[in-house]
Amino acid sequence: MAQESEVHPNFWGHTPEEEYYTSQGVRNTKSHFETPNGKIFTQSFFPLNLEPHEVKATVFMTHGYGSDTGWLFQKICINFSTWGYAVFAADLLGHGRSDGLRCYLGDMDKIAATSLSFFLHVRNSEPYKNLPAFLLGESMGGLATLLMYFKSEPNTWTGLMFSAPLFVIPDDMKPSRVHLFIETEQETVRELLRVTQYVQDNFSKVTAPFFTAHGTSDGVTCPSSSRLLYEKGSSEDKSLKLYDGMYHSLIQGEPDESANLVLGDMREWIDERVRRYGPNKNPQSNN
């Protein structure tokens, strides 16, 4: 009789959580944050060898559709934290351990505003309020991140970072090409079409420094998303990275050599922006 496969309590095995994170050089905390739209699950990652007031800056990260702040997304969180950044992430409404109908995106403005309420709560608190602060979004989380930027007061964010953002809906995802039998799926696709058109129409309002990256073989989000933002964004400090032959999940889904190339570019970009703009040198005309 074949033996049943062993079920590990965590993706890394039986090592206790605190011990695992310590081995990665970070401290991890988890909590729920109350908002008018429901509770959202949040996680924070801090460099093991630094006190909160000693970090370079804060980075607020948003995952993609159908994902959460669990083990796949944590690779990027942990890396940024080991570079000296305090990282804060939240499960979007309807995802992971947050409230809401599962994977329902019928109101992207509400979803973005809910995560933004947590991010602003942290960003404006001690000891972080005078530090540079960055938003980072992956895939559909990039779309939510750009909405958060548009909803924020001027000079709130030092810079924006995007990994394979969803700003353009591929033709094969549009309702005329996809047979959707569930009303919530139809509402989600219609909302994504509306919001992607909205951000495309408002790319010129992006004045904060930004970094956007895409794999040229991405079959989930169009590399044209990053190209259009780069071409139409009004920021005087903007960077576009296109990785030849790489796919959608630039950090979690590529061989280590390729993922490390992307992470290296991200680290170089954010370290330089902290040097240029923080803590008391915010970029002018930054939203």
Secondary structure as the mmCIF struct_conf table of DSSP 4:
data_model
#
loop_
_struct_conf.conf_type_id
_struct_conf.id
_struct_conf.beg_label_comp_id
_struct_conf.beg_label_asym_id
_struct_conf.beg_label_seq_id
_struct_conf.end_label_comp_id
_struct_conf.end_label_asym_id
_struct_conf.end_label_seq_id
HELX_LH_PP_P HELX_LH_PP_P1 ALA A 2 HIS A 8
BEND BEND1 PRO A 9 PRO A 9
STRN STRN1 ASN A 10 ASN A 10
TURN_TY1_P TURN_TY1_P1 PHE A 11 TRP A 12
STRN STRN2 GLY A 13 GLY A 13
BEND BEND2 HIS A 14 THR A 15
HELX_RH_AL_P HELX_RH_AL_P1 GLU A 17 SER A 23
TURN_TY1_P TURN_TY1_P2 GLN A 24 GLY A 25
STRN STRN3 VAL A 26 THR A 35
TURN_TY1_P TURN_TY1_P3 PRO A 36 ASN A 37
STRN STRN4 GLY A 38 PRO A 47
TURN_TY1_P TURN_TY1_P4 LEU A 48 ASN A 49
BEND BEND3 LEU A 50 LEU A 50
HELX_RH_3T_P HELX_RH_3T_P1 PRO A 52 GLU A 54
BEND BEND4 VAL A 55 LYS A 56
STRN STRN5 THR A 58 THR A 62
TURN_TY1_P TURN_TY1_P5 TYR A 65 GLY A 66
BEND BEND5 THR A 69 GLY A 70
HELX_RH_AL_P HELX_RH_AL_P2 TRP A 71 THR A 82
TURN_TY1_P TURN_TY1_P6 TRP A 83 GLY A 84
STRN STRN6 ALA A 86 ALA A 90
HELX_LH_PP_P HELX_LH_PP_P2 ASP A 91 LEU A 92
TURN_TY1_P TURN_TY1_P7 LEU A 93 GLY A 94
BEND BEND6 HIS A 95 HIS A 95
TURN_TY1_P TURN_TY1_P8 GLY A 96 ARG A 97
BEND BEND7 SER A 98 LEU A 101
TURN_TY1_P TURN_TY1_P9 ARG A 102 CYS A 103
BEND BEND8 GLY A 106 GLY A 106
HELX_RH_AL_P HELX_RH_AL_P3 MET A 108 ARG A 123
TURN_TY1_P TURN_TY1_P10 ASN A 124 ASN A 124
BEND BEND9 SER A 125 SER A 125
TURN_TY1_P TURN_TY1_P11 GLU A 126 ASN A 130
BEND BEND10 LEU A 131 LEU A 131
STRN STRN7 ALA A 133 GLU A 138
TURN_TY1_P TURN_TY1_P12 SER A 139 SER A 139
HELX_RH_AL_P HELX_RH_AL_P4 MET A 140 LYS A 151
BEND BEND11 SER A 152 SER A 152
HELX_LH_PP_P HELX_LH_PP_P3 GLU A 153 GLU A 153
TURN_TY1_P TURN_TY1_P13 PRO A 154 ASN A 155
BEND BEND12 THR A 156 THR A 156
BEND BEND13 THR A 158 THR A 158
STRN STRN8 GLY A 159 SER A 163
BEND BEND14 ALA A 164 ALA A 164
BEND BEND15 VAL A 168 VAL A 168
HELX_RH_3T_P HELX_RH_3T_P2 ASP A 171 MET A 173
BEND BEND16 LYS A 174 LYS A 174
TURN_TY1_P TURN_TY1_P14 PRO A 175 ARG A 177
BEND BEND17 VAL A 178 VAL A 178
BEND BEND18 ILE A 182 ILE A 182
HELX_RH_AL_P HELX_RH_AL_P5 GLU A 183 ASP A 201
TURN_TY1_P TURN_TY1_P15 ASN A 202 ASN A 202
HELX_RH_3T_P HELX_RH_3T_P3 PHE A 203 LYS A 205
BEND BEND19 ALA A 208 ALA A 208
STRN STRN9 PHE A 210 GLY A 215
TURN_TY1_P TURN_TY1_P16 THR A 216 SER A 217
BEND BEND20 GLY A 219 THR A 221
TURN_TY1_P TURN_TY1_P17 PRO A 223 PRO A 223
HELX_RH_AL_P HELX_RH_AL_P6 SER A 224 LYS A 232
BEND BEND21 GLU A 236 ASP A 237
STRN STRN10 LYS A 238 TYR A 243
TURN_TY1_P TURN_TY1_P18 ASP A 244 GLY A 245
BEND BEND22 HIS A 248 HIS A 248
TURN_TY1_P TURN_TY1_P19 LEU A 250 GLN A 252
BEND BEND23 GLY A 253 GLU A 254
HELX_RH_AL_P HELX_RH_AL_P7 ASP A 256 TYR A 277
TURN_TY1_P TURN_TY1_P20 GLY A 278 ASN A 280
HELX_LH_PP_P HELX_LH_PP_P4 ASN A 282 PRO A 283
TURN_TY1_P TURN_TY1_P21 GLN A 284 SER A 285
#
